[in-house]
Amino acid sequence: MSKLNASSSELDLDRPNIEDYLPSGSIQEPLGKLRLRDLLDISPTLTEAAGAIVDDSFTRCFKSNPPEPWNWNIYLFPLWCLGVVFRYLILFPLRVITLTVGWIIFLSCYFPVHFLLKGNDKLRKRLERGLVELICSFFVASWTGVVKYHGPRPSMRPHQVFVANHTSMIDFIVLEQMTAFAVIMQKHPGWVGLLQSTILESLGCIWFNRSEAKDREIVAKKLREHINGADNNPLLIFPEGTCVNNHYTVMFKKGAFELGCTVCPIAIKYNKIFVDAFWNSRKQSFTTHLLQLMTSWAVVCDVWYLEPQTLKPGETPIEFAERVRDIISVRAGLKKVPWDGYLKYSRPSLKLRERKQETFAESVLRRLDE
């Protein structure tokens, strides 16, 4: 595939390249620069046919891959049964007690600090940061989390943003127990949404609703205001925009890379030896996901704080995002795929397809006239 130049539209850069998934030598480019993907875009039937070829590449990014069963023999099955009894009847109640004690300590300290120290914002924010880190530590303890952090601990500095690959909402908890980040995150319903609008609001977190187009402009404005504040918590963004199953990385959104600030990559890799930490939000609630983690033996994870990156001369924000994605993917051992994660939630609109049909027709007529 020829190299994309800087003048390419964002739409073209976000579009998966079908040719990468077909056998080499099977593609003939008709009439100069016309490509197979242009023909597929104007025909729903051909698009569906090609989609069947590449569908596995997209859907496998959002599928949980359970480990191979090991206990179905006469020797190991009794031991597995004992393990289930221990995990559910002994370990799980102890973890519930640990998390309950953590919440009691947190709430008994947080609300007095939040309401009684409003006249001293600096002290209040410092204490709130420490308490949020504490409750996140209790969460990690309730999974018997074994987390190894590599690299220097993030510091509070203006004009910087941290970006990480995204496997589950527990990514935020794993990172938060080390450093109180302000995070940009999808607004959730239920008890998670209540925490977002109360406790996490004190960290300067920014929430959005991906179904609201106006939210994008508001969020972009808040991002710029946040990174310019010297006393604000470090800003954390998951540029994939959705949870991916920790085997792949999908395309990074360019928003975090066009702020004109330093970008600090974070690579997160979960070991599935005891449990798969991937959260498939379309099939299970976050409460169910937490119960799955709390009834496993342990959550094993590595976190790498990587070297900060800046925009190079002549580099576009999209190219910058891809370079940072390369760094994270290599460090965490993840495979890059050319998909937009938002395709998990929506399909291209009819107007977009019609516009592509018109463009393709004009290209054909122009070539014929030549």
C-alpha positions, 0 to 999 in steps of 0.5 A: 500500500502506498504511503498516506501523505499529510494531505489525506483527510481524516476519513481516509486515514480512519478507513481500514485498508481491505487490501492488507487482508487479501492474498498478495497478487490478487489485487489489480489496481484499475485505471491508475490510482483507483483501489479495491477499497474505493469499489467496495465503498460504493457497493453494499454487496461487495462490502459485505463480501469483503467484510466476511473476509476481514471480519475476524480481524475486527471482531477478535479485538473485542472477544474474550479468549478464555484459556484452554481447559486443563482440569478435565481429567481424573487427576486434576478435576478434584483439585479444581473443585477444591479450588472453586470451593476455596475461591467462592466460600473463603477467598471471596468473602474475605475480599468483600470484607476488605473492600467494605472496610476500605469503603468505610474508611474512605467515606468516613474521611472523604466527606468531612474533607470535601465539605469542611475544607472548602476554604483551603482548596490546596489542602483539600485537593491533596487529601482527596487525591490521597483518599482516592488512591487509597480506595483504589488500592483497596479495590486492587487488594480485593482482586489480590492484584499483583501489579508491577510498575516499571519506570518513573512515577508520573508527576504533576506538570502542566502541558502534559497528557498521559495516554494508555491502551484500554482493556477494562475500566479497571485500567483506571483503578490500577493506574489511580492507586499509584497516581491520582489522574484526572481521566476523560471517560465515557459517562456510565449509568448506575453506581459507576455513574454516581461515583463519576459525578461525585467523588471522581469529579473532585479530581477534575475528571472529564466525562463525555457521551459518545452519542452526543456530537456537541460533547466533543467540542465541550470536551476539547475545550475542557482538555485544553483548560485542564492541561494549562493548569499547574495545580491540576491532576495529571490528565489520563486519556484512553485514545482507543475510545473503547475496551480492547481485549489486551491482544490488539490495539485499535486506532488512537483518536487524535484528540490527545495528540493535537493539544500541543503538549507532551504525550506520556505513553503508558503500556498496560499488559494483563497476564491471563494466568488466573483471569481474563481482565478484558471487560466486554461492556456489551455482554456484562455489567461492570458489577459482574466484571468485578465479581468475576475478578473477585472470585479469581485467584489473582489479577496479574498486570504489568504497567510501563511508564514510557518515555515522553513524546512530542510532536516532530516537525512536519508530523501531523497529529494522526501520524503522532498518534500512530507513532505513540501507538507503535511504542505502546504496542511494542512494549506491551506485546500487542498487535496493531490493527487498522480499525476504528474502535467506534465501529464497535458501536456504530456503522458508517452513515448513508450520507457517507456512503453516498459521498463516496459513491459520488467521488468514485463515479467522478474518478471513473469518468475523469479516467475515461475522459483521459 
